Amino acid sequence: MAAQAHLQEQIRQLPHRPGIYKYFDAEDTIIYVGKAVDIRKRVSSYFTKQDHNKKTQQLVKNIHRIEFTIVDSESDAFLLENNLIKQHQPKYNILLKDGKTYPFICITNERFPRVLPTRNKINDGSRYYGPYATGTGLNVILELIRALYPLRTCTYNLSPENVAAGKYKVCLEYHIGNCKGPCQDLIDEDSYNQHIQQIRNILSGNLTVAKNYFKDRMMQAATEQQYELAHQFKTKLDKLDDFQAKSTIVNPSLSDIDVFSIASNEKSAFINYLKVMNGSIIQTQSLEVQKKLDETDAEILAPMVMQLRQEFESESRDILVNVELPDLPLPGVKVAVPEIGDKRKLLNLSIKNVLYLRKEKESMNEKSKDVNEVRILETAKKDLHLKELPRHIECFDNSNFQGDNPVAAMVCFRNAKPSKKDYRHFHIKTVVGPNDFDSMYEIVTRRYRRLLDEGASLPQLIIVDGGKGQLGMGVKALKDLGIWGQIPIIGIAKRLEEIYVPNDPLPLYIDKKSETLRLIQRMRDEAHRFGITFHRSRRDAATLKTELTDVKGLGPVTADKLLNKFKSVKKIKELSESELITEIGKAKTKVLLDYFASQDSAAETT
């Protein structure tokens, strides 16, 4: 797709340097941000490559202005691109969402710290753990902590002066055993902080310190014959063991690893993230990303690795992925695609999760599609006064140009969706000249005579492109075949998009916004497109063959050979004499070149 003149000038000014480029539309809104090792080469490729998908073609059509920023390295370009996408949310970029709404567990920075959930991080010296992808995971850990450690929940300022002055009294939490009463100096600060340190270890994925602490206390209490106290410590130790058993234990030797996997389909990419610390998976996140320009898995996963590590505050030096990624701006971090061993098992676990997510989403989409299809068909049945759901509909259209090469097309929709394997082209055989009425009679007759001969099922609705005239010929064809009354048939007139039914001079009124009319229009447009494409191919082939077969001494076989390989007379004219000799020999090459020369001479004379 060639760039417009003003864009060509902008592209010529782009540097051969690493950096980012921004595309703006006619309203000066950023619609795409990209990175490149060579900005000019990358931007030029949008306008020179011929195999872009439809989404990229649409992007290129909307580019009105280009800006760029040079950076020192590809890594810097990666980071800048990531930040700009978050900031501007361009229409054609994969949107990277901020994780500010994810919950954290906060250990407050105060005397006798509290442990509480929060979604707002404040830079006041408090320690934050997470974020947690779901509130459920966060609540499980908080319940464990509250069961193990008697911590205060009040918001009192427990300064030494306030406590010594007796400003506060113990509350219900103290009396039911959930708090040790620091507000009245009933627990010393060192003992309380020992609990807080164990909580920090648990939140970091290290349960060993807490388990050893409760085990030692249990043994000591048992030795001192304080069996009720020993049982309390035993209960807490069991809770830790139970929590650890429910956590996915990978391998104690695998510590501080980030695992990412991706699986995609035509519209979306699905990503799974596992955060491993001290041999346990302590965080998981699965998400769906909508594709914008048919990006590859690597192009989608690379920025998401950066995004998720930032959101989950990961400092892991080891990243496992299931696709090869470009170099990430993460100094000292190793990115690998393991093939064997425990790391491969860990990656396989992530892949299982992401494949399950993709299957679940696709299943939901299919169910949603089924519901939509039934709704559309139910609406069509009601609007068109049909006796049954029109699960199988066929639509006919004629196509000719000044009476030449008359053809027709039939498209088939099943369950409100195109069934392209059932599409059919027709060469008009019995009609001379541009007669849409007789042509419609011929193709409807031929189509359903064949279905009857083959014993195939008939549609529940026939649509003909045209008004009362074409509809009348469709009805006549059904009557002559003896199936009139078995298949409902309607016509759609182009001018006012009116729907005609047999034996009624007035059109059927259907709401212009109804799904029934949209379905009929879609089928009519598809039949027209299918027919026009066939008509053009026949007309072009006839024109080309006529031009070359008119050359005396060339012959139809040689003409077909050249046209099949080079597609047009123009391209054949551009061949050198030696190239033509290779294709058709010296004698025929001389005949063809003499013909082209005579044509050029005649054109100059004219």
LUMFI-272541 format. One record per residue (C-alpha): x, y, z; residue number from 1. Coordinates in steps of 0.1 Angstrom, whole numbers. Each point is the difference from the previous one (the first is absolute). Example, Ala and Ser with C-alpha at 12.3 -4.5 7.8 and 13.67 -1.06 7.14 Angstrom:
2
123,-45,78,1
14,34,-7,2
This chain:
606
0,0,0,1
17,31,-12,2
4,30,24,3
-16,33,-8,4
24,27,-12,5
2,18,33,6
7,-32,19,7
26,-10,-25,8
18,32,8,9
-3,-7,37,10
14,-35,-5,11
30,13,-19,12
8,22,31,13
0,-30,24,14
34,-11,14,15
17,-34,-3,16
2,-2,38,17
-17,-19,28,18
-30,16,16,19
-38,2,0,20
-25,14,-26,21
-35,13,5,22
-28,0,-26,23
-26,27,2,24
-34,1,-18,25
-17,29,-17,26
-12,13,34,27
35,0,13,28
-7,-29,24,29
27,-26,6,30
-12,-33,-15,31
31,-21,2,32
34,0,18,33
28,-24,-12,34
37,-6,7,35
27,-8,-25,36
37,-6,-3,37
-1,21,-32,38
-29,25,0,39
0,8,-37,40
1,-36,-11,41
-27,-10,23,42
-24,28,-9,43
7,-4,-37,44
-10,-37,2,45
-36,10,9,46
-3,16,-34,47
20,-23,-22,48
-10,-35,12,49
-28,-16,-20,50
-11,-27,24,51
-14,20,29,52
-32,-13,17,53
-32,20,0,54
6,16,34,55
35,13,-10,56
-14,12,-33,57
-26,20,19,58
27,14,22,59
20,12,-30,60
-30,16,-15,61
-5,21,31,62
36,12,4,63
1,38,-6,64
31,10,19,65
31,-17,14,66
22,10,29,67
31,-18,14,68
24,0,29,69
36,-12,-2,70
14,-20,29,71
34,-16,8,72
-10,-36,-3,73
-28,-25,-8,74
-5,-5,37,75
-7,37,5,76
-24,-1,-29,77
-18,-30,16,78
-5,19,33,79
-11,33,-17,80
-25,-19,-22,81
-14,-17,31,82
-5,33,18,83
-15,18,-29,84
-26,-28,-6,85
-11,2,36,86
-2,38,-2,87
-19,4,-33,88
-18,-34,-4,89
3,2,-38,90
-28,-17,-20,91
22,-25,-19,92
23,-9,29,93
-4,-28,25,94
-12,19,31,95
22,-5,30,96
-21,6,31,97
13,13,33,98
-2,-22,30,99
-9,27,25,100
-33,-17,9,101
17,-33,11,102
-1,-5,38,103
31,-1,21,104
6,-12,36,105
15,29,20,106
21,-2,32,107
-3,35,14,108
30,21,10,109
-10,7,36,110
6,-13,35,111
-18,-34,3,112
-6,-2,-38,113
-33,-11,-14,114
-5,-24,-30,115
-28,11,-23,116
-11,-2,-36,117
2,31,-22,118
-2,12,-36,119
19,32,6,120
38,0,5,121
11,29,21,122
37,10,3,123
0,1,38,124
25,-27,8,125
-26,-28,1,126
9,-34,-16,127
-23,-12,-29,128
-3,-36,-12,129
-17,-10,-32,130
-18,11,-20,131
-25,-29,1,132
-18,-8,-33,133
-31,-9,19,134
-15,10,33,135
-5,-37,8,136
37,-7,1,137
6,30,22,138
-28,-9,25,139
14,-36,4,140
34,14,11,141
-16,26,23,142
-22,-27,16,143
32,-21,6,144
18,29,16,145
-29,9,23,146
-3,-36,10,147
37,-2,9,148
8,33,15,149
-20,22,24,150
5,35,-16,151
-18,32,8,152
-25,14,-25,153
-7,34,17,154
13,33,-13,155
12,13,33,156
33,19,2,157
18,-24,23,158
30,22,8,159
18,-8,32,160
-13,32,15,161
-37,-7,-9,162
3,-36,13,163
17,10,32,164
-27,27,6,165
-27,-27,-2,166
-19,18,-28,167
-14,-32,-14,168
-18,-31,13,169
-1,-35,-15,170
-30,-7,-23,171
-20,-31,-9,172
29,-13,-22,173
21,-4,31,174
-27,-19,20,175
-6,-25,-28,176
37,-7,-4,177
6,18,-34,178
23,27,15,179
26,0,29,180
-9,35,11,181
30,22,-10,182
-22,30,7,183
4,-8,38,184
36,-12,-3,185
-11,-36,4,186
25,-13,-26,187
35,13,-4,188
11,15,-33,189
27,-25,-7,190
-24,-30,2,191
-25,18,-22,192
27,8,-26,193
11,-36,0,194
-34,-9,-12,195
2,28,-26,196
33,-14,-13,197
-15,-35,-4,198
-29,15,-19,199
24,18,-24,200
17,-34,-6,201
-34,-16,-7,202
-10,28,-24,203
34,-5,-18,204
-8,-37,-5,205
24,-12,28,206
-21,-21,24,207
31,-17,16,208
7,26,27,209
-36,1,12,210
-3,-38,0,211
33,-4,20,212
-12,26,25,213
-33,-18,7,214
16,-34,1,215
26,12,25,216
-27,16,22,217
-21,-31,-2,218
29,-23,11,219
9,24,28,220
-35,2,13,221
-3,-38,-1,222
33,-4,19,223
-14,24,26,224
-32,-21,1,225
-20,30,-12,226
-21,-22,-23,227
-28,24,-7,228
25,26,-12,229
19,-27,-20,230
-33,-9,-17,231
-5,37,-9,232
34,1,-17,233
-7,-34,-16,234
-32,14,-15,235
18,30,-15,236
27,-23,-14,237
-27,-21,-16,238
-15,31,-16,239
34,9,-15,240
4,-35,-13,241
-35,0,-15,242
6,34,-17,243
33,-13,-14,244
-17,-32,-13,245
-26,21,-18,246
28,21,-16,247
15,-15,-32,248
34,-13,11,249
23,0,-31,250
35,-9,13,251
16,15,31,252
32,6,-21,253
-19,23,-24,254
-2,34,15,255
-10,35,-13,256
-12,-10,-35,257
-25,18,-22,258
-18,-23,-24,259
-20,13,-30,260
-19,-19,-27,261
-21,11,-29,262
-26,-16,-23,263
-20,19,-26,264
-27,-3,-26,265
-10,24,-28,266
-15,27,22,267
17,-3,34,268
31,-11,19,269
-2,-17,34,270
28,4,25,271
8,-18,33,272
25,12,26,273
14,-20,29,274
21,16,27,275
22,-26,18,276
18,6,32,277
17,-25,23,278
-13,-29,-21,279
-37,11,2,280
-22,18,-24,281
-11,30,20,282
-17,21,-27,283
-19,-9,-31,284
-17,21,-27,285
-18,-9,-32,286
-13,26,-24,287
-13,6,-36,288
15,26,-24,289
-20,11,-30,290
22,-1,-32,291
0,32,-20,292
23,-6,-30,293
4,-38,-1,294
31,2,22,295
21,-31,6,296
1,-17,34,297
35,14,6,298
-11,35,-8,299
-29,-3,25,300
19,-18,28,301
31,22,1,302
-18,32,13,303
-23,-21,22,304
31,-15,17,305
11,35,8,306
-34,11,11,307
-8,-30,23,308
35,1,16,309
-6,37,8,310
-35,-6,13,311
10,-29,22,312
33,17,10,313
21,-30,-10,314
38,2,3,315
6,-35,-12,316
31,-5,-21,317
-14,-31,-17,318
-29,1,-25,319
-15,-30,-18,320
-21,4,-31,321
-15,-23,-27,322
10,22,-30,323
33,16,-10,324
-1,37,10,325
21,29,-13,326
26,15,24,327
-18,15,30,328
13,31,18,329
6,-20,31,330
38,1,9,331
12,-31,17,332
-33,-19,-6,333
1,-33,-19,334
-29,-9,-23,335
-1,-36,-11,336
-23,-26,-17,337
8,-32,20,338
-3,-33,-18,339
6,-25,28,340
2,-3,38,341
-19,17,28,342
-1,33,-17,343
-17,-16,-30,344
-26,-16,24,345
-6,34,15,346
-5,16,-35,347
-23,-29,-10,348
-22,8,31,349
-3,36,-13,350
-8,-12,-35,351
-28,-22,14,352
-15,30,17,353
1,22,-31,354
-14,-27,-23,355
-28,-6,24,356
-7,38,1,357
-1,1,-38,358
-23,-30,-3,359
-23,14,27,360
-2,34,-18,361
-6,-16,-34,362
-27,-22,14,363
-17,30,15,364
3,19,-33,365
-15,-30,-19,366
-29,-2,25,367
-5,38,-4,368
0,-4,-38,369
-25,-28,2,370
-23,22,20,371
4,28,-24,372
-7,-22,-30,373
-32,-14,15,374
-12,35,9,375
6,12,-36,376
-18,-30,-15,377
-29,4,24,378
-3,36,-9,379
1,-8,-38,380
-27,-27,5,381
-22,25,17,382
7,30,-24,383
-5,-21,-31,384
-29,-21,13,385
18,-33,-5,386
-12,-34,13,387
35,-11,11,388
34,15,8,389
18,9,-32,390
32,-19,9,391
8,-5,-37,392
-4,30,-22,393
10,5,-37,394
3,33,-19,395
2,5,-38,396
15,29,-20,397
5,6,-37,398
31,18,-15,399
7,12,-35,400
16,29,-17,401
-18,14,-30,402
-13,-35,-7,403
35,-15,-2,404
11,-31,20,405
-33,-3,20,406
5,-20,32,407
-18,-5,33,408
9,-9,35,409
-16,-18,30,410
13,4,35,411
-11,-22,29,412
-3,9,37,413
-4,-26,27,414
-10,10,35,415
4,37,-11,416
36,-5,-11,417
16,-4,-35,418
4,-36,-11,419
26,7,-28,420
3,-37,-10,421
-36,2,-11,422
4,32,-22,423
-6,-6,-37,424
8,19,-32,425
-23,-3,-31,426
7,6,-37,427
-32,12,-16,428
-8,-25,-28,429
-35,5,-13,430
-3,38,1,431
13,24,-27,432
8,35,10,433
-5,19,33,434
-33,-15,12,435
1,-2,38,436
-35,-15,3,437
7,-30,-23,438
34,-4,15,439
-15,-2,35,440
-24,-27,-12,441
28,-20,-15,442
23,-1,30,443
-28,-7,26,444
-12,-28,-22,445
34,-15,-5,446
9,3,37,447
-30,-18,14,448
-4,-25,-28,449
35,-12,9,450
-8,-1,37,451
-31,-20,-7,452
18,-24,-23,453
27,-5,27,454
-25,-4,28,455
17,29,19,456
-17,21,26,457
-18,31,-11,458
5,34,17,459
-25,15,24,460
1,34,-18,461
10,12,-35,462
10,37,-7,463
2,15,-35,464
18,33,-6,465
-27,21,-16,466
-36,12,2,467
-33,-15,-11,468
13,-10,-35,469
29,-22,12,470
-21,-13,29,471
-28,-10,-25,472
25,-20,-21,473
13,-17,31,474
-36,-10,9,475
-6,-13,-35,476
31,-22,2,477
-11,-15,33,478
-35,-7,-15,479
14,-16,-31,480
22,-22,22,481
-30,-10,21,482
13,13,33,483
-19,33,2,484
-13,4,36,485
28,-22,14,486
26,28,1,487
-7,36,10,488
15,25,-25,489
4,38,3,490
16,27,-21,491
20,31,11,492
-1,31,-22,493
32,21,0,494
-14,35,-2,495
-19,1,33,496
11,-33,15,497
-36,-12,-2,498
-10,-36,7,499
-25,-16,-24,500
-20,-32,6,501
-20,-19,-26,502
-36,10,-7,503
3,33,18,504
4,32,-21,505
12,20,31,506
34,-5,15,507
4,-16,35,508
10,26,26,509
30,-11,21,510
16,24,25,511
31,15,-17,512
20,-9,32,513
-12,-35,3,514
24,-30,-1,515
-22,-16,-27,516
5,28,-25,517
38,1,8,518
2,-38,-6,519
-19,3,-34,520
22,30,-10,521
31,-19,9,522
-10,-29,-21,523
-10,22,-29,524
34,18,2,525
19,-32,2,526
-18,-15,-30,527
8,32,-19,528
37,-1,9,529
2,-37,-8,530
-17,5,-34,531
20,31,-9,532
33,-17,7,533
-9,-29,-22,534
-13,23,-28,535
32,21,1,536
22,-31,-2,537
-19,-12,-31,538
0,33,-16,539
37,6,6,540
9,-35,-12,541
-21,5,-31,542
16,34,-8,543
35,-13,5,544
-5,-32,-20,545
-16,19,-28,546
30,24,-2,547
26,-27,-2,548
-19,-26,-20,549
-5,27,-26,550
38,-2,-7,551
4,-21,-31,552
25,-28,6,553
-3,0,38,554
-29,-24,7,555
-23,-4,31,556
23,-24,18,557
30,24,-1,558
-23,29,10,559
-14,-20,30,560
35,-9,11,561
12,36,0,562
-31,13,17,563
0,-27,27,564
36,8,9,565
1,38,-4,566
-37,9,6,567
-2,30,-23,568
11,12,-35,569
17,30,16,570
24,-23,19,571
6,-21,-31,572
10,32,-19,573
25,8,27,574
19,-33,-6,575
33,1,-18,576
5,-19,-33,577
22,-26,17,578
-27,-6,27,579
-27,-5,-27,580
22,-24,-19,581
5,-20,32,582
-38,-2,4,583
-13,-5,-36,584
31,-4,-24,585
15,22,-26,586
-26,-2,-27,587
-30,8,22,588
20,27,18,589
6,18,-34,590
-37,-3,-8,591
-10,15,33,592
26,28,0,593
-10,10,-36,594
-36,1,12,595
8,22,30,596
21,23,-22,597
-29,4,-25,598
-24,8,28,599
23,27,14,600
5,14,-35,601
-38,2,-5,602
-4,17,33,603
26,26,-8,604
-17,7,-33,605
-33,4,17,606
